Protein backbone atom coordinates (compact mmCIF):
# COMPACT_ATOMS: atom_id res chain seq x y z
CA UNK A 1 0.00 0.00 0.00
CA UNK A 2 0.91 3.60 0.56
CA UNK A 3 3.33 2.82 3.40
CA UNK A 4 5.32 0.29 1.37
CA UNK A 5 5.52 2.64 -1.60
CA UNK A 6 6.76 5.57 0.51
CA UNK A 7 9.28 3.45 2.40
CA UNK A 8 10.74 1.87 -0.74
CA UNK A 9 10.90 5.29 -2.43
CA UNK A 10 12.87 6.75 0.49
CA UNK A 11 15.18 3.73 0.64
CA UNK A 12 15.89 3.97 -3.10
CA UNK A 13 16.43 7.73 -2.86
CA UNK A 14 18.88 7.50 0.03
CA UNK A 15 20.53 4.16 -0.67
CA UNK A 16 20.53 4.16 -4.45
CA UNK A 17 21.44 0.81 -5.95
CA UNK A 18 23.54 -0.30 -2.95
CA UNK A 19 20.73 -0.11 -0.39
CA UNK A 20 20.99 1.00 3.24
CA UNK A 21 21.90 -0.57 6.57
CA UNK A 22 19.18 -1.98 8.88
CA UNK A 23 19.45 0.88 11.40
CA UNK A 24 18.90 3.55 8.76
CA UNK A 25 16.04 1.47 7.33
CA UNK A 26 14.42 1.39 10.78
CA UNK A 27 14.78 5.17 11.08
CA UNK A 28 13.15 5.61 7.67
CA UNK A 29 10.42 3.14 8.68
CA UNK A 30 9.59 5.26 11.75
CA UNK A 31 9.80 8.46 9.70
CA UNK A 32 7.33 7.18 7.10
CA UNK A 33 4.90 6.05 9.81
CA UNK A 34 5.11 9.48 11.46
CA UNK A 35 4.56 11.25 8.13
CA UNK A 36 1.50 9.13 7.36
CA UNK A 37 0.02 9.68 10.84
CA UNK A 38 0.66 13.44 10.72
CA UNK A 39 -0.78 13.59 7.22
CA UNK A 40 -3.99 11.91 8.36
CA UNK A 41 -4.25 14.14 11.45
CA UNK A 42 -3.74 17.27 9.35
CA UNK A 43 -6.24 16.09 6.75
CA UNK A 44 -8.88 15.42 9.40
CA UNK A 45 -8.31 18.86 10.96
CA UNK A 46 -8.50 20.53 7.54
CA UNK A 47 -11.85 18.82 6.96
CA UNK A 48 -13.06 19.54 10.52
CA UNK A 49 -12.16 23.25 10.22
CA UNK A 50 -13.66 23.37 6.71
CA UNK A 51 -10.50 24.73 5.11
CA UNK A 52 -11.20 24.70 1.39
CA UNK A 53 -9.25 26.15 -1.54
CA UNK A 54 -11.37 26.99 -4.58
CA UNK A 55 -10.25 26.65 -8.18
CA UNK A 56 -10.47 30.45 -8.49
CA UNK A 57 -8.06 30.87 -5.55
CA UNK A 58 -5.64 28.41 -7.16
CA UNK A 59 -5.79 30.28 -10.48
CA UNK A 60 -5.18 33.60 -8.68
CA UNK A 61 -2.18 32.12 -6.87
CA UNK A 62 -0.76 30.71 -10.11
CA UNK A 63 -1.14 34.12 -11.79
CA UNK A 64 0.35 36.13 -8.92
CA UNK A 65 2.90 33.73 -7.43
CA UNK A 66 5.07 31.94 -9.98
CA UNK A 67 6.53 28.61 -8.88
CA UNK A 68 10.01 28.86 -7.37
CA UNK A 69 11.59 27.18 -10.41
CA UNK A 70 10.31 29.98 -12.65
CA UNK A 71 10.70 32.84 -10.18
CA UNK A 72 14.40 32.01 -9.76
CA UNK A 73 14.98 31.72 -13.51
CA UNK A 74 17.01 34.79 -14.55
CA UNK A 75 15.37 34.90 -18.00
CA UNK A 76 12.21 36.20 -16.29
CA UNK A 77 14.00 39.12 -14.65
CA UNK A 78 14.45 42.45 -16.41
CA UNK A 79 16.07 45.43 -14.70
CA UNK A 80 15.92 43.77 -11.30
CA UNK A 81 12.18 43.06 -11.57
CA UNK A 82 10.28 39.88 -12.33
CA UNK A 83 8.65 40.18 -15.77
CA UNK A 84 5.07 38.98 -15.27
CA UNK A 85 4.22 39.50 -18.95
CA UNK A 86 6.80 36.81 -19.86
CA UNK A 87 5.40 34.60 -17.13
CA UNK A 88 1.82 35.05 -18.43
CA UNK A 89 3.01 34.10 -21.93
CA UNK A 90 4.60 30.99 -20.45
CA UNK A 91 1.30 30.07 -18.77
CA UNK A 92 -0.35 30.01 -22.22
CA UNK A 93 2.24 27.56 -23.58
CA UNK A 94 0.51 24.19 -24.23
CA UNK A 95 3.73 22.22 -23.73
CA UNK A 96 3.89 23.38 -20.10
CA UNK A 97 0.31 22.39 -19.24
CA UNK A 98 1.48 19.38 -17.21
CA UNK A 99 3.96 21.53 -15.24
CA UNK A 100 1.26 24.10 -14.46
CA UNK A 101 -1.19 21.33 -13.49
CA UNK A 102 1.45 19.91 -11.12
CA UNK A 103 1.93 23.39 -9.63
CA UNK A 104 -1.85 23.72 -9.13
CA UNK A 105 -1.89 20.30 -7.44
CA UNK A 106 0.96 21.34 -5.10
CA UNK A 107 -0.95 24.50 -4.17
CA UNK A 108 -4.16 22.56 -3.51
CA UNK A 109 -2.28 20.11 -1.24
CA UNK A 110 0.04 22.59 0.49
CA UNK A 111 -2.11 25.69 1.07
CA UNK A 112 -4.69 24.09 3.40
CA UNK A 113 -1.81 22.76 5.52
CA UNK A 114 -0.25 26.23 5.64
CA UNK A 115 -3.57 27.77 6.63
CA UNK A 116 -4.03 25.16 9.37
CA UNK A 117 -0.45 25.72 10.60
CA UNK A 118 -1.13 29.46 10.73
CA UNK A 119 -4.28 28.91 12.76
CA UNK A 120 -2.45 26.61 15.17
CA UNK A 121 0.47 29.06 15.48
CA UNK A 122 -1.87 31.93 16.27
CA UNK A 123 -3.47 29.83 19.02
CA UNK A 124 -0.04 29.09 20.48
CA UNK A 125 0.93 32.78 20.43
CA UNK A 126 -2.37 33.69 22.04
CA UNK A 127 -1.82 31.16 24.77
CA UNK A 128 1.73 32.40 25.40
CA UNK A 129 0.54 36.02 25.66
CA UNK A 130 -2.21 34.97 28.06
CA UNK A 131 0.40 33.22 30.17
CA UNK A 132 2.52 36.39 30.23
CA UNK A 133 -0.51 38.49 31.26
CA UNK A 134 -1.20 36.12 34.14
CA UNK A 135 2.43 36.24 35.28
CA UNK A 136 2.52 40.04 35.42
Secondary structure, 3 states (H helix, E strand, C coil): CHHHHHHHHHHHHHHCCCCCCHHHHHHHHHHHHHHHHHHHHHHHHHHHCCCCCCHHHHHHHHHHCCCHHHHCCHHHEECCEECHHHHHHHHCCHHHHHHHHHHHHHHHHHHHHHHHHHHHHHHHHHHHHHHHHHHC
